[in-house]
Amino acid sequence: MNDPRDMTDKYQTRAIVLEKPESVILADLELTPMTPIDVLVDMEWSGISTGTEKLLWTGKMPNFPGMGYPLVPGYESVGRVVKAGTDSNLKVGQRVFVPGAKCYGEIRGLFGGAASRVIVDSNRVIAIQDHLGEEAILFALAATGYHVTSGPGQEQPDLIVGHGVLGRLIARIAVAKGKRPVVWETNAGRREGAVGYDAIDPKDDQIKKYKTIVDVSGDAKLVDTLISCLTPSGEIVLAGFYDTISFSFPQAFMREARIRIAAQWAPGDLVAIKDLVESGKLSLDGLITHRSSPNDANEAYHTAFNNIDCLKMVLDWRNLQ
């Protein structure tokens, strides 16, 4: 058991800091002191989000509480507990998924997981099986995908728009639950990797009538097209991030269309994904395509956001210089 008297020890970390839009540095920061419920985690891997983090990087993230620069991004992190507070529910040596941290003093933790070491409330992280390794950084996106269509009264999608990581995870979850969805993807290279479902060019779709459509493209201009593909009383789930949504009311009226917005995952979604992955029902294979050292963070962020062949970029913190 850890000595409660050493909770005031000071720790340093090296963290990705977005100083301002499109300006990424690797900085040395002092961590806020631990409390008895906290754990100290040495990070092994963290992912770069092409949704939320891209908005932060481009400066297009809408203003909300906690928003501002400089900030430490990242909510897809995996590491090992190296110190556990006396009231924490974790043990030293456990590998954990960390959905972010706020432990950098005046530097905002938004979302705070892209660092070599973090101090975080033990109730926010979950212990994971060792063999999952770097793939466990995908737990956040998988939980988001689960949240989209797994709530009470919700149905698995018949059509998914977009075959990036989130689209693939939603499709894999649907397959695990007995559905064979269709995925629209305009980029030929990104149509590869579909197992148990069909990824096609929208122009080749011979069905074009679906009860449940999930859009993860983030393209607000597609809404009218999606409404035209709904069966009567069908539902469109907007699971991307959009600025302004508008659509033609008459055709939505004729179909009695339902439009639902899916937000980020809840803690119960993360637990459900952990169970699906650790039981072997949901695979995370083949979704991480690029890896980089945090020392090359600026180049890594450019690749993650601009290279169409990059599904998921991972920063490897294990041998940081």
N, C-alpha and C positions, 0 to 999 in steps of 0.2 A: 504493500500500500504506500502511496506517495505521502510524504510529509506535508501536511497542510501549511506549514510555515514557509515553504518555498514557492508558494503561489505568486509571490511578488518578484520572482526572478525575471530579468529582462531578456528578451529574445529579439534577434534580428532576422530579417528575411530579405530575399531578393524577389522583387515583384515586377510584373508587367504594369507599367503606368501609362495610361493615356493622358498625356499632358494637355492636349487639345485635339480636335479632330485631325485625323491622319498623322498624328505625331506620337509614336510609340517608343518608349525607352525601357530599359531594364534598370531598376533603381534599388538601392539599399534602403530599407525602411525598418523602423523599430516597431515591434508589435505591442499592442496594449497588454497589460498584465493579465494573467490567467485568473479565473475565479474557480471555486471548487467544482462547478458543473462543467467546466471546459475541458477540452483535450487539445494537446499540441500535436499537430500532424505534419510530418515531413512528406511533401508532395512528391509523387512519382510521375504523374502525367496530368495534363489539363488540355481540354479541347478548346478550339476556337469556334464560336457560334457564328454561322453565316446569317442569322436572323438578328437577334438582339445586339450582339457585339458589332455587327456591321453597321447598325444604326448609330451606335455609340461612336464608332470609328469615323463614320462619314459626317457626324454631327447632326443627323436627321432624327435622332431619338426625341420624341415629344417630351416636353418638360413635365416632370412629376416629382413628388417628394423624394429627396435624396439625389436627384439628378444634378450634375455639375462636374467640372474638371478642376484639378486632375483626379483621376479615379483608377482603381484597380478592377479590371473586368474579370469575367470567368465564373461559370456556374457548372462546369463539367470537369470535376477534378477527382483524382484518386490518389491516395497516399496511405502511409502507415502511422498509427498512433505511437508517439515516442514518449508521451507523458500524459497521464490521465488525472484529472482532479478527483478529489476524495468523494465527490458526489456525482461523478459521471457514471454512465452505464457502459463504458467501454474499457478495454484492457490494453496495456502496452503491447505492441506487436501486431495488433489487428489491422488488416487492410480495410479501408473505409472509402465510401463514396462521399464526397464533400460538395454540396450544392452552393458553395460560396461562403464568404466570411466577411465580417466587418471588424477588423482588428488593426487598422493602420493609422489610428489617431486622426489627424486632420485630413489625411488622404482618404477620399471616399472609397468604400468597398462596394462597388457597383459592377459586378456582383461579388468580386473579391476573391475568386478562387485561383487566379493565375499568379501563383507565388510559390517559392520553394518551400515555404513553411507558413502555416497558419495556426491561429488560435480560434477555436470555434466551439459553440455550445454543443455538447455531446448529443443533445436531443435533435439536432439538425442533421446529423450524419448517420449513415447506416453501415454496419459491418457487412462485408461481402466476401465471397469465396475467393481464395488466393488465385486460383487458376484463371479467373476472368481477366486479370491483368489490365492492360490499357483499354480493352473493350468496355470496361465498366464505366468509362467516362460518358458512354452513350446512355446511361440510365436516365439522365434528365430529359433527353429528347424522346426516349422510349416512353417515359412516364407522361410526357406531353401528348404523344400519340395515343396512349391508352386513355387519357383524359378526354380526348376528342369524341370517342364513340362508346365508351364503356360505362357511362353513368346510368342511373335508373331510367328505364324506358327508352334508352337510346339504342340504335342499331348499328351494326358494322356496315361499312360503306360498300356500295355497289360500284361507285366510281371514285377514284382519287385523282386529283389534278396535280401533277408534279412528282418526279421520281428522284428527288434529292434524298438526303438521309431521313428526314421526317416522313416523307411520302413512303419510302421503303419500309420504315418501321410500322407505320399505320397499316400498310399492306400485309406485313408479316404477322402483326397482331390479328388482323382479320382472318388470315389463313389459319392461325392457331385456334381461332374460335369457329372454324368450319366454313368460312366464306371464301369465295374465289373472286376478288374484285378485278375490275379493269383499271389500269393506270394510264392516264394521258401524259405523254412526254414528247415535246417537239424536238428535243435534241437526240439524234440517233444514238450517240455514244452512251447517253444516260439511260437508254431503254434496256441496256444490258443488266444482267443480275437479277432478273425476276424469277422467283422460284415459287410455284404454287399459285401464281396469278399471271395476268397478261399485261405487259407494258407496250403500248402502241402509240403511233402517231394519231392525234385526234382526227386527222383527215381520213384515216383508214377505219374509223369506228363505224361499224354496221348496225350497232344497237341504238345508241343515242337516246335511250329512254331509261332513266334510272330513278329509283326511289330515294336513295340516299347518296348525296354527292359531297365529298370532302375536298375543299380547295386548300392546298398548301403552297400554291405558287405565289401568293401575295399580290397577284395581278387583279386590281379592282376592275379593270376593263372587261374581265371575263364573266362578270356576274350575269349579264343578259344572256350570254351564250349558255351558261349553266342552267339558268331558268328554263331556257328553251328545251333542255334535255331532261327536265323533270317529268316524272309521271304525276298524275293528279294527287295533290296533297303531299307531294314529295318534299324533302328537306335538303337544303344546302347548308353545310357547316363551313364557316370561314375560319380556317385554322392557321392562316398566314398572318402577316401584319400589314395593315392597310392605312392609308391616309384618309381619303374620303371615298365612301361607297355610294354609288347611285345606280338605279336600275329603272327599266321601263315598267311602270305599274300595271298596265293592261294585261301583259302576258303573265305576270306574276299573279294577278287577280284571277285570270282564267284557270290557272293551275292550282289556285289556293296554296301557293308556295309558302313554305316555312323557311326562314333564314335564321340560323343560330350562330352565335359567335362563341368560339372555344378559347378560353384563356389558358394560362399556364397550369401545370400539374399541381395537384394537392398531395399532401403526405401519403394519403392512402393509395394514390396512383403509383407512387414510388415503391411502396411495399408490394403492390400487385405485380409490378414489373420485376422486382427482385425474385418473387416466387416463380414467375413465368420463365425467367432466364435460368435460374438455378435448377429448375425442374427439367430444363432442356426443351421446353415447348416453344421458346422464342430464342432464335439465334441472332447474335450481334456480329456475325462473321462478315467480312468483306466490306464494311462500311467506312473503316479508317483507311484512307488512301495516301495520306501524306504525313510526314513526321519532320520535326525540326527541333533544334536546340533553342531554348529561350534567348541565348546569345544572339540568335538571328531572328528575333521576334518581328522586327519591322518587315523583313522579307516574307516571313511566314504569314503575317496578316495580309499582305498584298496577294500572296498566292491563294490563301483561303477565300478571299473575296472576289478575285478576278480570274482565277483559273477554272474553267468549266469542268476540267477533269478532276478537280479536287472536291471530293464529297465531304471529307472530314479531315481537318488538320489537327495534329496532336503535338503539343510541346512536351518534350521529355526532360524532366527536371533532375533525373537521377545522377547525371555526371556534369552538373553545371560547373563551369569554370569561373 
